[in-house]
Amino acid sequence: MVGVRAKTYDDKRQLILERATELFARHGFRGTSVSEIAEACGASKALIYHYFGSKEEMLYELLTGFIEMYHVRLERAVKKAEKPTDQLRAYLRESIVVLSKYRMNYARLFSELDVLPAKQREEVRSAERSILELLRSTLVAINPALADNTKVTPVTLLALGTMVWSYTWYDPARALSLDELVELTTRFVIGGLDGVTGDGK
C-alpha cells in the first residue's frame, strides 16, 4: 500500500505542475491564481496546498525539474556524436524535440524569476547556465576563434534563441520535417559562426 500511495501522490503532484505550467505559460505567473490551478486540476485549493506550500514553490520546482531533464537529454545526445558539427546537430535536434513536445513557454516562465527568493533564483540560473555552456563549448569546438572572443556569449544566446521559440510555430505536419528543420538550423548557426571574427571587436 505504501508504494501505491507514493505513486498516487507523485501522479497528483505531477498533474498540478503540468496544469500550472500551462496556465503560467498562457497567463503569466502573476496572472494565474491558485484557484485557477485547482480548477484546472479538478481539485480544491486545499489539495493544491497539500502538495505545494505556495505558487512560487510550483514555479521553482517546474523550472528546476524542466532544466534538469532538458540538460540530461541534451548531454546524452551530444555525447553520442563525434564531430563538432554533428554534436551541434544533435543538440539542436534534441532541443527542438523537447521544446516542441512540452510546448513550454520557456522565455516567459524564466522572465518570472524575480518572484522567487534570491537563493532559488540563483539555483535556477545556475542550472540554466549548464544548458548554455554545453552549447557554447559545442560552438567553440566548431569555431575555436570564439574561445577568447567577447562575442561568444551573444553568439551562444543567439543560437539558443533559434530553438527556444521553435515551439511557437514548429509543426512537422505543416512545415518542415524535423530532419529538414535541424539541417536548416545547423546551417544557419554555422553560417553565423563563419561571420564572427576572432579579434573580439
C-alpha positions as CSV (number, residue, x, y, z in Angstrom):
1,M,0.0,0.0,0.0
2,V,2.8,2.4,0.7
3,G,4.1,2.1,-2.9
4,V,0.6,2.7,-4.2
5,R,0.1,5.8,-2.1
6,A,3.5,7.1,-3.1
7,K,2.8,6.7,-6.8
8,T,-0.6,8.4,-6.4
9,Y,1.0,11.2,-4.5
10,D,3.6,11.7,-7.3
11,D,1.0,11.5,-10.0
12,K,-1.2,14.2,-8.4
13,R,1.8,16.4,-7.8
14,Q,2.9,16.0,-11.4
15,L,-0.6,16.8,-12.6
16,I,-0.6,20.0,-10.6
17,L,2.7,21.0,-12.1
18,E,1.5,20.3,-15.6
19,R,-1.6,22.4,-15.2
20,A,0.3,25.2,-13.5
21,T,2.9,25.2,-16.4
22,E,0.1,25.5,-18.9
23,L,-1.6,28.4,-17.0
24,F,1.7,30.2,-16.2
25,A,2.7,30.0,-19.9
26,R,-0.7,31.3,-21.1
27,H,-1.4,34.0,-18.5
28,G,1.9,34.5,-16.7
29,F,2.7,33.7,-13.1
30,R,1.1,36.8,-11.7
31,G,-1.9,36.4,-13.9
32,T,-2.6,32.9,-12.6
33,S,-4.3,32.2,-9.2
34,V,-4.1,29.0,-7.1
35,S,-7.9,28.8,-7.5
36,E,-7.4,28.6,-11.3
37,I,-4.8,25.9,-10.9
38,A,-7.1,24.0,-8.6
39,E,-10.0,24.3,-11.1
40,A,-7.7,23.1,-14.0
41,C,-6.8,20.0,-11.9
42,G,-10.4,19.4,-10.9
43,A,-9.3,19.8,-7.2
44,S,-9.7,22.1,-4.3
45,K,-7.3,24.8,-3.2
46,A,-6.7,22.8,0.0
47,L,-5.5,19.9,-2.1
48,I,-3.1,22.1,-4.0
49,Y,-1.7,23.5,-0.8
50,H,-1.3,19.9,0.5
51,Y,1.3,19.3,-2.3
52,F,2.8,22.8,-2.6
53,G,3.2,25.4,0.0
54,S,2.9,28.3,-2.5
55,K,2.6,29.2,-6.1
56,E,6.3,30.2,-6.0
57,E,7.2,26.7,-4.9
58,M,5.4,25.3,-8.0
59,L,7.3,27.7,-10.3
60,Y,10.6,26.8,-8.7
61,E,10.0,23.1,-9.0
62,L,8.8,23.1,-12.6
63,L,11.7,25.2,-13.7
64,T,14.4,23.2,-12.0
65,G,12.8,20.0,-13.0
66,F,12.4,21.0,-16.6
67,I,16.0,22.3,-16.8
68,E,17.4,19.1,-15.3
69,M,15.5,16.9,-17.8
70,Y,16.4,19.2,-20.7
71,H,20.1,19.2,-19.8
72,V,20.4,15.5,-19.3
73,R,18.7,14.8,-22.7
74,L,21.0,17.4,-24.5
75,E,24.1,16.0,-22.9
76,R,23.3,12.4,-23.8
77,A,22.5,13.4,-27.4
78,V,25.7,15.4,-27.8
79,K,27.9,12.6,-26.3
80,K,26.7,10.2,-29.0
81,A,28.1,12.4,-31.8
82,E,31.8,12.6,-32.5
83,K,32.3,15.5,-34.9
84,P,31.6,19.1,-33.5
85,T,29.1,19.8,-36.4
86,D,27.3,16.5,-35.6
87,Q,27.3,17.4,-31.9
88,L,25.6,20.7,-32.9
89,R,23.0,18.9,-35.0
90,A,22.4,16.5,-32.0
91,Y,22.0,19.5,-29.6
92,L,19.6,21.3,-32.0
93,R,17.5,18.2,-32.7
94,E,17.1,17.3,-29.1
95,S,16.4,20.9,-28.1
96,I,13.7,21.2,-30.8
97,V,12.2,17.9,-29.8
98,V,12.0,18.7,-26.1
99,L,10.7,22.3,-26.6
100,S,8.1,21.2,-29.2
101,K,6.9,18.3,-27.1
102,Y,6.4,20.2,-23.9
103,R,5.2,23.3,-25.6
104,M,6.7,25.2,-22.7
105,N,6.9,29.0,-22.9
106,Y,10.5,28.8,-21.7
107,A,11.2,32.5,-22.1
108,R,8.1,33.7,-20.4
109,L,8.4,31.4,-17.4
110,F,12.0,32.4,-16.9
111,S,11.0,36.1,-17.1
112,E,9.1,35.4,-13.9
113,L,12.1,34.5,-11.8
114,D,12.0,37.7,-9.8
115,V,9.1,36.3,-7.8
116,L,11.4,33.7,-6.3
117,P,13.7,34.2,-3.3
118,A,17.3,35.1,-4.3
119,K,18.7,31.7,-3.4
120,Q,16.2,29.9,-5.6
121,R,16.7,32.4,-8.4
122,E,20.4,31.7,-8.5
123,E,19.9,28.0,-8.4
124,V,17.6,28.2,-11.4
125,R,20.1,30.5,-13.2
126,S,23.0,28.2,-12.4
127,A,21.1,25.2,-13.8
128,E,20.2,27.2,-16.9
129,R,23.8,28.1,-17.5
130,S,24.6,24.4,-17.8
131,I,22.5,24.3,-20.9
132,L,24.1,27.4,-22.3
133,E,27.6,26.2,-21.5
134,L,27.0,22.9,-23.4
135,L,26.0,24.8,-26.4
136,R,28.9,27.3,-26.0
137,S,31.5,24.5,-25.9
138,T,30.0,22.9,-29.0
139,L,30.1,26.2,-30.9
140,V,33.7,26.8,-29.8
141,A,34.7,23.3,-31.0
142,I,33.3,24.3,-34.4
143,N,34.9,27.7,-34.4
144,P,37.9,27.8,-32.0
145,A,38.3,31.5,-32.7
146,L,35.3,32.1,-30.5
147,A,37.0,30.8,-27.3
148,D,38.6,34.2,-26.4
149,N,36.1,36.3,-28.3
150,T,33.9,38.8,-26.4
151,K,31.1,37.8,-28.8
152,V,31.0,34.2,-27.7
153,T,28.1,34.7,-25.2
154,P,25.9,36.8,-27.5
155,V,26.5,34.2,-30.3
156,T,25.6,31.4,-28.0
157,L,22.5,33.1,-26.8
158,L,21.5,33.9,-30.4
159,A,22.0,30.2,-31.3
160,L,19.9,29.2,-28.3
161,G,17.2,31.7,-29.3
162,T,16.7,29.9,-32.6
163,M,15.4,26.9,-30.7
164,V,13.7,28.5,-27.6
165,W,10.9,29.9,-29.7
166,S,10.5,26.9,-32.1
167,Y,7.6,25.6,-30.1
168,T,5.5,28.6,-31.1
169,W,5.5,27.7,-34.8
170,Y,7.0,24.3,-35.5
171,D,4.5,21.7,-36.6
172,P,6.0,18.8,-38.6
173,A,2.7,18.2,-40.2
174,R,2.5,21.7,-41.8
175,A,6.1,22.9,-42.1
176,L,9.4,21.3,-42.4
177,S,10.2,17.8,-41.2
178,L,12.3,17.5,-38.1
179,D,15.3,16.5,-40.2
180,E,14.9,19.5,-42.5
181,L,14.5,21.9,-39.6
182,V,17.5,20.5,-37.8
183,E,19.7,20.8,-41.0
184,L,18.4,24.3,-41.8
185,T,19.1,25.5,-38.2
186,T,22.5,23.8,-38.2
187,R,23.5,25.6,-41.4
188,F,22.0,28.9,-40.1
189,V,24.1,28.7,-36.9
190,I,27.3,27.6,-38.6
191,G,26.8,30.3,-41.3
192,G,26.6,32.8,-38.4
193,L,29.7,31.5,-36.8
194,D,31.6,31.9,-40.1
195,G,30.7,35.6,-39.9
196,V,32.2,36.1,-36.4
197,T,35.8,37.2,-36.3
198,G,38.3,36.2,-33.8
199,D,39.5,39.7,-32.9
200,G,37.0,40.2,-30.1
201,K,35.8,43.5,-31.6
